[in-house]
């Protein structure tokens, strides 16, 4: 009796597994379309099947084809799924958005982060704490300014902004996140030119650095014009006339002197 009940349960499990596989296969078959399925005067374009976070390597599950009229595609739009698969997103992409080439980077070798570094730019990692890291509000894709603090020869504290509008590539080991909540970080990777990297390393050696979070819509501040220094002329020396009386016996003579 027990063996018979066990066989029935095994049979039911197999039937349910076969049914689930058939339903899944049917759903996938309905989702897959090809260019040959396009109606006259229309074509397919690749769109996001789900939200694609910044610095994400694109897979097939992220993509789907959408039929649109001919001649309405934006410049650089992908028309084939294989054109996008394996690339890395350089910005956050919303579900249903048409995918264009300028929002992706090729990923040939190395880490995903390496594909995000723009041409002629460098990635530099700096250690921070929860305060220097803007209270943990730094996320990949943010922009920051870099402040450097040091002491001059008279041991007076000097603080100045050495770099502005620097892009954050990653926080700790994370280059992509779907969260907007604060996260305590210990290291931040920044994108900058080689000259800016040299300036940052020098400032870190001479003292300490701190990051300030920027509004992403804010433009670079306009440099304040140099103040004109007016030199005051020293007052001309004043002269006073005085006289000296010289008495020789009964003779008295006055002589004028200037001071």
ROMI-112305 format. One record per atom (N, C-alpha, C): residue in three letters; y, z, x. Coordinates in steps of 0.1 Angstrom, whole numbers, padded with zeros to 4 digits, always signed. Layout:
<atoms>
ALAYZX
...
</atoms>
This chain:
<atoms>
UNK-0012+0000+0008
UNK+0000+0000+0000
UNK+0013+0000+0009
UNK+0012+0008+0019
UNK+0024+0009+0028
UNK+0025-0004+0036
UNK+0014-0010+0040
UNK+0015-0023+0048
UNK+0021-0034+0039
UNK+0016-0034+0026
UNK+0021-0044+0017
UNK+0036-0043+0015
UNK+0041-0030+0013
UNK+0055-0028+0011
UNK+0063-0032+0024
UNK+0057-0030+0035
UNK+0064-0034+0048
UNK+0065-0049+0049
UNK+0054-0056+0045
UNK+0054-0071+0045
UNK+0065-0076+0036
UNK+0066-0070+0024
UNK+0076-0075+0014
UNK+0090-0073+0020
UNK+0093-0062+0026
UNK+0106-0060+0032
UNK+0109-0070+0043
UNK+0099-0073+0051
UNK+0101-0083+0062
UNK+0104-0096+0056
UNK+0096-0100+0045
UNK+0098-0113+0039
UNK+0113-0114+0033
UNK+0117-0103+0026
UNK+0130-0103+0020
UNK+0141-0104+0031
UNK+0139-0097+0043
UNK+0149-0098+0054
UNK+0150-0112+0059
UNK+0138-0119+0060
UNK+0138-0133+0065
UNK+0146-0142+0055
UNK+0143-0140+0042
UNK+0150-0148+0032
UNK+0165-0146+0033
UNK+0169-0134+0034
UNK+0183-0131+0035
UNK+0190-0137+0047
UNK+0183-0137+0059
UNK+0188-0142+0071
UNK+0189-0158+0070
UNK+0179-0164+0063
UNK+0179-0179+0062
UNK+0191-0182+0052
UNK+0193-0174+0042
UNK+0204-0177+0032
UNK+0217-0176+0039
UNK+0219-0165+0047
UNK+0232-0163+0054
UNK+0235-0175+0064
UNK+0224-0179+0071
UNK+0226-0190+0080
UNK+0230-0203+0073
UNK+0224-0205+0061
UNK+0227-0217+0053
UNK+0241-0217+0048
UNK+0246-0205+0043
UNK+0260-0204+0039
UNK+0269-0206+0050
UNK+0267-0201+0062
UNK+0275-0202+0073
UNK+0276-0217+0078
UNK+0265-0224+0078
UNK+0264-0237+0082
UNK+0272-0246+0072
UNK+0271-0243+0060
UNK+0278-0251+0049
UNK+0293-0249+0051
UNK+0297-0237+0053
UNK+0311-0234+0055
UNK+0317-0241+0067
UNK+0310-0241+0078
UNK+0314-0248+0091
UNK+0315-0263+0089
UNK+0305-0268+0081
UNK+0305-0283+0079
UNK+0317-0287+0071
UNK+0322-0279+0062
UNK+0333-0282+0054
UNK+0346-0281+0062
UNK+0346-0272+0072
UNK+0358-0270+0080
UNK+0360-0281+0090
UNK+0349-0287+0095
UNK+0350-0297+0106
UNK+0354-0311+0099
UNK+0365-0316+0105
UNK+0369-0329+0100
UNK+0371-0338+0113
UNK+0371-0350+0111
UNK+0374-0360+0122
UNK+0385-0369+0119
UNK+0389-0377+0129
UNK+0400-0386+0127
UNK+0396-0397+0117
UNK+0383-0400+0116
UNK+0378-0410+0107
UNK+0380-0406+0092
UNK+0381-0392+0090
UNK+0382-0387+0076
UNK+0397-0388+0071
UNK+0406-0392+0080
UNK+0420-0392+0076
UNK+0422-0403+0065
UNK+0431-0400+0055
UNK+0434-0410+0045
UNK+0443-0420+0051
UNK+0445-0432+0044
UNK+0454-0442+0049
UNK+0468-0437+0051
UNK+0475-0442+0061
UNK+0489-0438+0064
UNK+0490-0423+0067
UNK+0480-0417+0072
UNK+0480-0402+0076
UNK+0472-0400+0089
UNK+0474-0389+0095
UNK+0467-0386+0107
UNK+0465-0371+0108
UNK+0457-0366+0117
UNK+0454-0352+0119
UNK+0462-0347+0131
UNK+0466-0334+0130
UNK+0473-0327+0140
UNK+0467-0313+0142
UNK+0467-0308+0154
UNK+0460-0295+0157
UNK+0470-0284+0154
UNK+0466-0275+0146
UNK+0474-0263+0142
UNK+0466-0250+0146
UNK+0473-0239+0145
UNK+0467-0226+0148
UNK+0459-0221+0136
UNK+0446-0218+0137
UNK+0438-0213+0126
UNK+0441-0198+0125
UNK+0447-0192+0135
UNK+0450-0177+0134
UNK+0461-0175+0144
UNK+0467-0163+0144
UNK+0478-0160+0153
UNK+0472-0160+0168
UNK+0480-0167+0177
UNK+0476-0167+0191
UNK+0486-0159+0199
UNK+0482-0148+0204
UNK+0491-0140+0212
UNK+0496-0146+0225
UNK+0506-0142+0231
UNK+0511-0146+0244
UNK+0500-0144+0254
UNK+0499-0154+0263
UNK+0489-0153+0274
UNK+0475-0153+0270
UNK+0471-0160+0259
UNK+0458-0160+0254
UNK+0451-0174+0258
UNK+0439-0173+0263
UNK+0432-0186+0266
UNK+0426-0191+0253
UNK+0430-0203+0249
UNK+0427-0209+0236
UNK+0412-0213+0235
UNK+0406-0209+0224
UNK+0392-0212+0221
UNK+0391-0220+0208
UNK+0380-0225+0205
UNK+0378-0233+0193
UNK+0381-0226+0181
UNK+0379-0213+0180
UNK+0381-0205+0168
UNK+0396-0203+0165
UNK+0405-0206+0175
UNK+0419-0205+0173
UNK+0425-0218+0167
UNK+0417-0228+0166
UNK+0423-0241+0162
UNK+0417-0247+0149
UNK+0425-0256+0143
UNK+0420-0263+0132
UNK+0428-0276+0130
UNK+0423-0286+0124
UNK+0430-0299+0122
UNK+0436-0299+0108
UNK+0449-0304+0107
UNK+0456-0305+0095
UNK+0460-0320+0093
UNK+0459-0325+0081
UNK+0462-0339+0078
UNK+0477-0339+0075
UNK+0484-0348+0081
UNK+0499-0350+0079
UNK+0502-0365+0078
UNK+0513-0369+0071
UNK+0517-0383+0071
UNK+0520-0388+0085
UNK+0518-0401+0087
UNK+0521-0407+0100
UNK+0536-0407+0102
UNK+0540-0405+0115
UNK+0554-0405+0119
UNK+0561-0393+0117
UNK+0555-0382+0114
UNK+0562-0369+0112
UNK+0558-0359+0123
UNK+0550-0362+0132
UNK+0545-0353+0142
UNK+0557-0350+0152
UNK+0558-0337+0156
UNK+0568-0334+0166
UNK+0564-0339+0180
UNK+0573-0341+0189
UNK+0570-0346+0202
UNK+0561-0336+0210
UNK+0551-0341+0216
UNK+0541-0333+0223
UNK+0530-0327+0215
UNK+0529-0330+0202
UNK+0519-0324+0193
UNK+0505-0329+0198
UNK+0495-0320+0196
UNK+0481-0324+0199
UNK+0475-0330+0187
UNK+0467-0340+0189
UNK+0459-0346+0178
UNK+0444-0344+0179
UNK+0440-0338+0190
UNK+0426-0336+0192
UNK+0423-0321+0197
UNK+0413-0315+0192
UNK+0410-0301+0195
UNK+0408-0299+0210
UNK+0401-0309+0216
UNK+0398-0308+0230
UNK+0410-0308+0240
UNK+0421-0313+0234
UNK+0433-0313+0242
UNK+0439-0299+0245
UNK+0436-0290+0236
UNK+0441-0277+0236
UNK+0432-0266+0242
UNK+0419-0268+0239
UNK+0409-0258+0243
UNK+0409-0256+0258
UNK+0410-0243+0262
UNK+0410-0239+0276
UNK+0424-0237+0282
UNK+0434-0241+0274
UNK+0448-0239+0279
UNK+0452-0224+0276
UNK+0463-0220+0282
UNK+0468-0206+0280
UNK+0482-0207+0273
UNK+0483-0199+0262
UNK+0496-0199+0255
UNK+0507-0192+0263
UNK+0518-0198+0263
UNK+0530-0192+0271
UNK+0539-0185+0262
UNK+0537-0186+0249
UNK+0545-0178+0239
UNK+0535-0174+0228
UNK+0540-0165+0219
UNK+0532-0161+0207
UNK+0533-0172+0197
UNK+0522-0175+0191
UNK+0521-0186+0181
UNK+0516-0181+0168
UNK+0523-0184+0157
UNK+0519-0179+0144
UNK+0508-0188+0137
UNK+0501-0182+0128
UNK+0490-0189+0121
UNK+0496-0201+0113
UNK+0490-0213+0114
UNK+0494-0225+0107
UNK+0504-0233+0114
UNK+0509-0228+0126
UNK+0519-0235+0133
UNK+0513-0248+0141
UNK+0521-0259+0140
UNK+0516-0271+0148
UNK+0518-0268+0163
UNK+0507-0271+0170
UNK+0507-0268+0184
UNK+0513-0280+0192
UNK+0522-0276+0202
UNK+0528-0287+0210
UNK+0526-0283+0225
UNK+0526-0293+0233
UNK+0523-0291+0247
UNK+0531-0281+0255
UNK+0544-0281+0251
UNK+0553-0272+0259
UNK+0551-0257+0257
UNK+0542-0254+0248
UNK+0539-0240+0246
UNK+0526-0235+0252
UNK+0520-0244+0260
UNK+0508-0241+0267
UNK+0508-0245+0281
UNK+0500-0238+0289
UNK+0499-0241+0304
UNK+0485-0244+0307
UNK+0483-0252+0316
UNK+0469-0256+0320
UNK+0463-0244+0328
UNK+0450-0242+0326
UNK+0443-0231+0333
UNK+0431-0237+0340
UNK+0433-0240+0353
UNK+0423-0246+0361
UNK+0414-0236+0369
UNK+0420-0227+0375
UNK+0413-0217+0383
UNK+0421-0204+0384
UNK+0414-0194+0389
UNK+0421-0181+0390
UNK+0422-0173+0377
UNK+0431-0163+0377
UNK+0432-0155+0365
UNK+0441-0162+0355
UNK+0440-0157+0342
UNK+0449-0162+0332
UNK+0463-0160+0335
UNK+0467-0149+0342
UNK+0481-0147+0345
UNK+0487-0157+0354
UNK+0478-0162+0363
UNK+0483-0172+0373
UNK+0488-0185+0366
UNK+0482-0188+0354
UNK+0486-0200+0347
UNK+0500-0198+0340
UNK+0504-0186+0339
UNK+0517-0183+0332
UNK+0529-0184+0341
UNK+0526-0183+0354
UNK+0537-0184+0364
UNK+0543-0198+0365
UNK+0555-0199+0362
UNK+0562-0212+0361
UNK+0562-0218+0375
UNK+0565-0231+0376
UNK+0565-0238+0389
UNK+0577-0233+0397
UNK+0574-0231+0410
UNK+0584-0225+0420
UNK+0588-0211+0417
UNK+0580-0204+0409
UNK+0582-0190+0406
UNK+0571-0181+0412
UNK+0573-0168+0413
UNK+0564-0159+0418
UNK+0562-0147+0408
UNK+0550-0141+0409
UNK+0547-0129+0401
UNK+0547-0117+0410
UNK+0555-0107+0407
UNK+0557-0095+0416
UNK+0554-0083+0407
UNK+0545-0074+0412
UNK+0542-0062+0404
UNK+0549-0050+0410
UNK+0555-0042+0402
UNK+0562-0030+0406
UNK+0556-0018+0398
UNK+0555-0007+0405
UNK+0550+0005+0399
UNK+0562+0012+0391
UNK+0558+0017+0379
UNK+0568+0024+0371
UNK+0562+0036+0365
UNK+0570+0045+0359
UNK+0565+0056+0351
UNK+0570+0055+0337
UNK+0567+0064+0328
UNK+0570+0063+0314
UNK+0585+0062+0312
UNK+0593+0067+0321
UNK+0608+0067+0319
UNK+0613+0054+0325
UNK+0609+0051+0337
UNK+0614+0038+0343
UNK+0609+0026+0335
UNK+0597+0028+0329
UNK+0591+0017+0321
UNK+0597+0016+0307
UNK+0610+0020+0305
UNK+0617+0020+0293
UNK+0609+0027+0282
UNK+0604+0039+0285
UNK+0597+0047+0275
UNK+0584+0041+0270
UNK+0579+0031+0277
UNK+0566+0025+0273
UNK+0569+0013+0263
UNK+0581+0009+0261
UNK+0584-0002+0251
UNK+0583-0016+0257
UNK+0580-0017+0270
UNK+0578-0030+0276
UNK+0566-0036+0272
UNK+0567-0049+0268
UNK+0555-0057+0264
UNK+0556-0071+0271
UNK+0545-0078+0273
UNK+0545-0091+0279
UNK+0555-0100+0271
UNK+0563-0108+0278
UNK+0572-0117+0271
UNK+0586-0111+0270
UNK+0588-0098+0272
UNK+0601-0092+0272
UNK+0609-0097+0285
UNK+0622-0095+0284
UNK+0631-0097+0296
UNK+0638-0084+0300
UNK+0640-0082+0313
UNK+0646-0070+0318
UNK+0656-0073+0328
UNK+0665-0063+0331
UNK+0673-0063+0343
UNK+0668-0053+0353
UNK+0670-0055+0365
UNK+0665-0046+0376
UNK+0677-0039+0382
UNK+0677-0025+0382
UNK+0687-0017+0388
UNK+0681-0011+0401
UNK+0689-0011+0411
UNK+0685-0005+0424
UNK+0694+0007+0427
UNK+0688+0018+0431
UNK+0696+0030+0435
UNK+0693+0034+0450
UNK+0703+0037+0457
UNK+0702+0040+0471
UNK+0713+0049+0476
UNK+0713+0054+0488
UNK+0724+0062+0494
UNK+0730+0054+0505
UNK+0744+0055+0506
UNK+0751+0048+0516
UNK+0751+0057+0529
UNK+0759+0053+0539
UNK+0759+0060+0551
UNK+0765+0074+0550
UNK+0773+0076+0540
UNK+0779+0089+0537
UNK+0771+0097+0527
UNK+0758+0092+0525
UNK+0749+0099+0516
UNK+0754+0100+0501
UNK+0762+0090+0497
UNK+0767+0089+0484
UNK+0757+0080+0476
UNK+0754+0084+0463
UNK+0745+0076+0455
UNK+0752+0063+0451
UNK+0745+0052+0452
UNK+0750+0038+0448
UNK+0739+0032+0439
UNK+0744+0027+0427
UNK+0735+0020+0418
UNK+0741+0007+0414
UNK+0733-0003+0415
UNK+0738-0017+0411
UNK+0727-0025+0405
UNK+0731-0035+0396
UNK+0721-0044+0390
UNK+0719-0055+0400
UNK+0707-0056+0405
UNK+0704-0067+0415
UNK+0698-0079+0409
UNK+0691-0078+0398
UNK+0685-0090+0391
UNK+0687-0089+0376
UNK+0689-0100+0370
UNK+0691-0100+0355
UNK+0682-0110+0349
UNK+0679-0108+0336
UNK+0671-0117+0328
UNK+0658-0121+0334
UNK+0650-0111+0339
UNK+0637-0113+0345
UNK+0626-0112+0335
UNK+0617-0121+0334
UNK+0606-0122+0324
UNK+0595-0112+0328
UNK+0590-0105+0318
UNK+0578-0096+0320
UNK+0566-0105+0317
UNK+0557-0106+0327
UNK+0545-0114+0325
UNK+0533-0105+0320
UNK+0533-0093+0325
UNK+0522-0084+0321
UNK+0526-0069+0323
UNK+0520-0061+0316
UNK+0521-0046+0317
UNK+0507-0040+0321
UNK+0506-0033+0332
UNK+0493-0029+0337
UNK+0484-0041+0338
UNK+0473-0041+0332
UNK+0463-0052+0333
UNK+0464-0061+0321
UNK+0474-0059+0312
UNK+0475-0066+0300
UNK+0486-0077+0300
UNK+0481-0089+0298
UNK+0491-0100+0297
UNK+0492-0106+0283
UNK+0484-0101+0274
UNK+0485-0105+0260
UNK+0482-0093+0251
UNK+0490-0092+0241
UNK+0489-0081+0231
UNK+0494-0085+0218
UNK+0487-0080+0208
UNK+0491-0082+0194
UNK+0498-0070+0188
UNK+0500-0060+0197
UNK+0506-0047+0192
UNK+0521-0047+0195
UNK+0528-0040+0187
UNK+0543-0038+0190
UNK+0546-0023+0192
UNK+0535-0015+0193
UNK+0537-0001+0194
UNK+0539+0003+0209
UNK+0547+0013+0212
UNK+0549+0017+0226
UNK+0536+0020+0233
UNK+0535+0016+0246
UNK+0523+0019+0254
UNK+0528+0024+0268
UNK+0523+0036+0272
UNK+0527+0041+0285
UNK+0521+0032+0296
UNK+0529+0027+0305
UNK+0524+0018+0315
UNK+0527+0024+0329
UNK+0519+0019+0339
UNK+0521+0024+0353
UNK+0525+0012+0362
UNK+0524+0000+0357
UNK+0528-0011+0366
UNK+0533-0023+0357
UNK+0543-0030+0362
UNK+0548-0041+0354
UNK+0549-0053+0363
UNK+0544-0065+0359
UNK+0544-0077+0366
UNK+0556-0086+0361
UNK+0565-0089+0371
UNK+0577-0097+0367
UNK+0576-0111+0373
UNK+0582-0121+0367
UNK+0583-0134+0372
UNK+0597-0137+0377
UNK+0598-0142+0390
UNK+0611-0144+0396
UNK+0609-0154+0408
UNK+0620-0158+0413
UNK+0620-0168+0424
UNK+0617-0161+0437
UNK+0613-0168+0447
UNK+0610-0161+0460
UNK+0621-0153+0466
UNK+0634-0158+0464
UNK+0645-0151+0469
UNK+0647-0138+0462
UNK+0645-0138+0448
UNK+0646-0126+0440
UNK+0635-0116+0444
UNK+0623-0121+0447
UNK+0613-0113+0451
UNK+0616-0105+0464
UNK+0622-0112+0474
UNK+0626-0106+0486
UNK+0637-0095+0483
UNK+0646-0098+0474
UNK+0657-0088+0471
UNK+0651-0076+0465
UNK+0641-0078+0456
UNK+0634-0067+0449
UNK+0627-0058+0459
UNK+0619-0064+0468
UNK+0611-0056+0477
UNK+0621-0048+0487
UNK+0631-0055+0491
UNK+0641-0048+0500
UNK+0647-0036+0493
UNK+0651-0038+0480
UNK+0657-0026+0472
UNK+0647-0015+0470
UNK+0634-0019+0468
UNK+0624-0008+0466
UNK+0622-0001+0479
UNK+0623-0007+0490
UNK+0622-0001+0503
UNK+0633+0009+0506
UNK+0645+0005+0503
UNK+0657+0013+0506
UNK+0659+0024+0496
UNK+0654+0024+0484
UNK+0656+0034+0475
UNK+0646+0033+0463
UNK+0651+0035+0451
UNK+0643+0034+0439
UNK+0648+0023+0430
UNK+0640+0018+0421
UNK+0644+0007+0412
UNK+0641+0012+0397
UNK+0648+0006+0388
UNK+0646+0010+0374
UNK+0648-0003+0366
UNK+0640-0004+0355
UNK+0641-0016+0346
UNK+0649-0012+0333
UNK+0657-0021+0329
UNK+0664-0019+0316
UNK+0661-0031+0307
UNK+0657-0027+0295
UNK+0652-0037+0285
UNK+0664-0045+0279
UNK+0662-0058+0279
UNK+0672-0067+0273
UNK+0669-0072+0259
UNK+0679-0075+0252
UNK+0677-0082+0239
UNK+0673-0096+0242
UNK+0662-0101+0236
UNK+0658-0115+0240
UNK+0668-0126+0236
UNK+0677-0123+0226
UNK+0686-0133+0222
UNK+0699-0132+0230
UNK+0700-0122+0239
UNK+0713-0121+0246
UNK+0713-0130+0258
UNK+0725-0136+0259
UNK+0727-0145+0271
UNK+0732-0137+0283
UNK+0731-0143+0294
UNK+0735-0136+0307
UNK+0750-0132+0305
UNK+0754-0120+0309
UNK+0768-0116+0308
UNK+0776-0124+0317
UNK+0788-0127+0312
UNK+0798-0134+0321
UNK+0804-0125+0331
UNK+0804-0130+0343
UNK+0809-0122+0354
UNK+0824-0119+0352
UNK+0827-0106+0354
UNK+0841-0102+0353
UNK+0849-0108+0364
UNK+0861-0113+0361
UNK+0870-0118+0372
UNK+0874-0107+0381
UNK+0875-0111+0394
UNK+0878-0102+0404
UNK+0893-0097+0402
UNK+0895-0084+0403
UNK+0908-0079+0401
UNK+0917-0082+0413
UNK+0929-0086+0410
UNK+0939-0090+0420
UNK+0945-0078+0426
UNK+0944-0077+0439
UNK+0949-0065+0446
UNK+0963-0068+0451
UNK+0973-0061+0447
UNK+0986-0063+0451
UNK+0990-0053+0462
UNK+0993-0058+0474
UNK+0996-0048+0484
UNK+1011-0045+0484
UNK+1013-0032+0484
UNK+1027-0028+0484
UNK+1033-0028+0498
UNK+1045-0033+0499
UNK+1052-0033+0512
UNK+1057-0019+0516
UNK+1055-0016+0528
UNK+1060-0003+0533
UNK+1075-0004+0532
UNK+1081+0007+0528
UNK+1096+0008+0528
UNK+1102+0005+0542
UNK+1113-0002+0542
UNK+1119-0005+0554
UNK+1125+0008+0560
UNK+1124+0009+0573
UNK+1129+0022+0579
UNK+1144+0023+0577
UNK+1149+0034+0573
UNK+1163+0037+0571
UNK+1170+0042+0584
UNK+1182+0038+0586
UNK+1190+0042+0597
UNK+1202+0050+0593
UNK+1205+0060+0600
UNK+1217+0068+0597
UNK+1226+0068+0610
UNK+1238+0068+0607
UNK+1248+0068+0618
UNK+1252+0083+0620
UNK+1253+0087+0633
UNK+1257+0100+0636
UNK+1266+0099+0649
UNK+1274+0109+0651
UNK+1283+0108+0663
UNK+1281+0121+0671
UNK+1283+0119+0684
UNK+1281+0130+0694
UNK+1294+0132+0701
UNK+1299+0144+0702
UNK+1312+0147+0709
UNK+1308+0151+0723
UNK+1315+0145+0732
UNK+1313+0148+0746
UNK+1326+0154+0751
UNK+1326+0166+0756
UNK+1338+0174+0761
UNK+1337+0175+0776
UNK+1347+0170+0782
UNK+1348+0171+0797
UNK+1362+0177+0800
UNK+1361+0190+0803
UNK+1374+0197+0805
UNK+1382+0196+0793
UNK+1394+0190+0794
UNK+1403+0189+0783
UNK+1401+0176+0775
UNK+1392+0167+0780
UNK+1390+0154+0774
UNK+1378+0155+0764
UNK+1381+0150+0752
UNK+1371+0150+0742
UNK+1368+0135+0738
UNK+1355+0131+0738
UNK+1351+0117+0735
UNK+1340+0117+0725
UNK+1341+0109+0714
UNK+1330+0108+0704
UNK+1322+0095+0706
UNK+1308+0096+0706
UNK+1299+0085+0707
UNK+1290+0084+0695
UNK+1289+0072+0689
UNK+1281+0070+0677
UNK+1266+0067+0681
UNK+1257+0072+0674
UNK+1242+0070+0677
UNK+1236+0066+0663
UNK+1225+0058+0664
UNK+1217+0055+0652
UNK+1203+0061+0653
UNK+1198+0066+0641
UNK+1184+0072+0641
UNK+1177+0066+0629
</atoms>
